[in-house]
């Protein structure tokens, strides 16, 4: 019997969604792409149920989350329901929530010795001088705690600008972080694509002229990157500590070694597959299939036999 695989995605036409569906079907899986916002959930002891567009869904063997920031609550709620119904997943709902909260992510990783730009957080306007003092001299990076793709990230080049940006974010009642600016990175970061216990591909992203953010969605350009052992080890350790089986780990090269910038729980495939030439979608599907326990059924003579997963 083919492995039943569900992709949680709002847009099946996206490159990443199409590549994962293609790779799963090549490996003999039956695949469904499901919009988490169209799922209705029944929660009762021993009677968990998911209905999609009004129809009950059969039990799924594995669920791959491709959950955007705008639907984090709904997406992780649906994913957790599938987990409770016995589906395997490369990244649990709780792991995704840990990664989405930048401050929580930084606290957890720093506690385990992973180095990152000095980061400060505070709520009261009276504590602004303390925040800036803890981070150190300007320039400072001020960023939204749950921003994505470089949005809500501002470089304040002097103390007055830092205070002004902080006041503006507070005026919007936004949760934000203040971080040390790593000038020697020169607008370049590393995207390390972690699958399971290894980095399967890495790219170096260069910021567009006049910008300091290297995100491809902000006009940055990508090239194949060679990681050293320390960089690869940091990326794998960060993903493991957060509980993510699939992750995009962003690093900065600094004078004191690799610094963790961010961990993305739903990293895009298009840019890094193009830059590296690696079949990352295939690596993800191979990994998630390894999480599915062998099925046990009865043969025609009543003997219990194991059914292996489809051959790669």
C-alpha angles and dihedrals in degrees: 000000000000119000110258109227128184124197113204104213136137092212120041090182093068116111093240093051093047093049093050092048090048093049093047093051091048086059094052099259126143106232135202126183110210130189105222090211089065094055122104117197133210114203117192135127107284092351110085112158139176121203119192116202087344097309125107114250119223119236112287124217096210136007123201112200119218095171120168122216093250092062099036095126096047094038096051091044091056092044091052089052091055090048090053088051091057103262118146118231133183092224123028125223090250092051091053091050091051091053095044093058101071095194094049090046092051092047093052095046096042088052087060094051101261109146120229139158110295105268132197133188133185139150108208121083086221089066097057093101089051092050093052092044092053092051095046134226123350143297094082132181114223115192140171113255093232103028123132140204091015096303116140093022117126131180111216108197099195139022095263091052091049091054091047094051092047091051090050093051091047089051087059091050088238126156108235143168131222114215141185112259113234100211096177090065086072095205094308126120137169125240109203114192109211122196115177109319100342144059105248096185141356135196135191114228122205121201119240116258111286094016131094096202114094097198113135089223087062094055097273121148128226136217135174112278132205112214124207120225094263093053094048091047093052092050094050093044093050093051091046094049091052092045096243117147090186119035145149107224116195119206137181123214109229140166089261094050135265115347122200112236104173144334118225116202094194104037118182119245104205101077097041096043089052093047097044104029088223122140094234094164089058091049090052093050092047089052097048091047088056088060093059112093117230112269119244119211140153123264122222089269092052096255117139111242135179119240111211123219117263113282116258 
